[in-house]
Amino acid sequence: MAVTKIHRTSRTTLIIGVVISIIVLGLFFLGGEAPASQKIAADMAQPKFTDLLLYWCYVLLAITIVVLVAFAIFDFAKKLKEAPKKALGGFVVLVALAALLFVTYTIGDSSLMNIPGYDGPDNVPGRLKMTDMWLYSSYFMLILTVLAIFFTPLLKRKK
């Protein structure tokens, strides 16, 4: 009974997320151009619903991070009671992730960008380093994923 409820809840959540994403993407691609008075650069094309798309991406990212951290904490607490050595393995992964974020933040570039028509508050060294941190971390994780795809079957064959 509980498994059915979990499947139903996850399926409903997925369908709602996909429907909202399709609506937002439809508005972005088919919603037309922003009025000339609202354009950042007059000579460039700017979809009317760019802000909506960006905010939806922020919401999805925030939900993902909150759920990921919550599950990691609950899983760590559960394993700490049952098998402390296994819990330590999960903790090492979280420490490695924090170290990755620290290293990629440190190597991020803080030089200000020349963005035509933009005078906002986000073109500052801290925000630029944080953006580089997320990009470099994503590249690193993508490389790890591709390597895992290729090498995991080879390791299984050895055993």
Secondary structure by P-SEA (a helix, b strand, c coil): caaaaaaaaaaaaaaaaaaaaaaaaaaaaccccccccccccccbbbbcaaaaaaaaaaaaaaaaaaaaaaaaaaaaaaaaaccaaaaaaaaaaaaaaaaaaaaaaaacccccccccccccccccaaaaaaaaaaaaaaaaaaaaaaaaaccaaaaaaac
